[in-house]
């Protein structure tokens, strides 16, 4: 069972989406910023849609 990640600014839980960061391969979450739809907690970066990929594609590369 995965641990619920809490946004320290909003105090609300992050919502995990079925996408992965192309930089590190970790799962990304919905961002609370209007211009960045995703956030990677591992890279500590907000991401544009082109910086993340579909889970199935990345899992085939990273073997996760």
N, C-alpha and C positions, 0 to 999 in steps of 0.2 A: 504494500500500500504506500502510495507516495505522500510525502508531507505537503500540506497546503502552504504555499508561499504567500506571504502578506506584503502588500505594497506599503513601505514605511511612510510614504507621504499621505496616502488616502486611507490607510488602515483597512483596506478591503483586500480580499484574496485576489491573486492574479488568476485569470481564466486561461487555462492551457488550451492551445489550438493544435490541430493535427498538421503542424508544419515544423520544420527544423531550420536552424541557422546554417547557412552555407559556409560560414567561417569556422565554426567549431563542431557542428553536427548535433548540438543539444536542442531540445524542444524549446519553442518560443511561446510567449504568452501574449494576450491582447494588451496593447498599450493604452494608457489613459490620455495620451497626447494625440491631438487631432491629426497632425501631419505625419505621424509614424504609427501605422496600425499594429506593429509588433514590437516586443521587447525580448532580448535574449539576456537572461539573468546570468548566464555563465560569462558572456563577453561584457556584460554591464553596458549594453548599447541598445538604443532604439533602432528599429530596422524598418526600411521601406519594404514593400511587397517583393521587389526584385532581389532582396537580400536574404529571403527565406525560400524554402522549397517545400514541396509536397512531401509528406512523411515517407511514402512508399519509395520515392526516388532517392532520397537521402539514405534511407535504411539499406537500399541496395548497394550504395557506395560505402557507407560506414559499417555495414554488417551488424547493425543493432536490432 
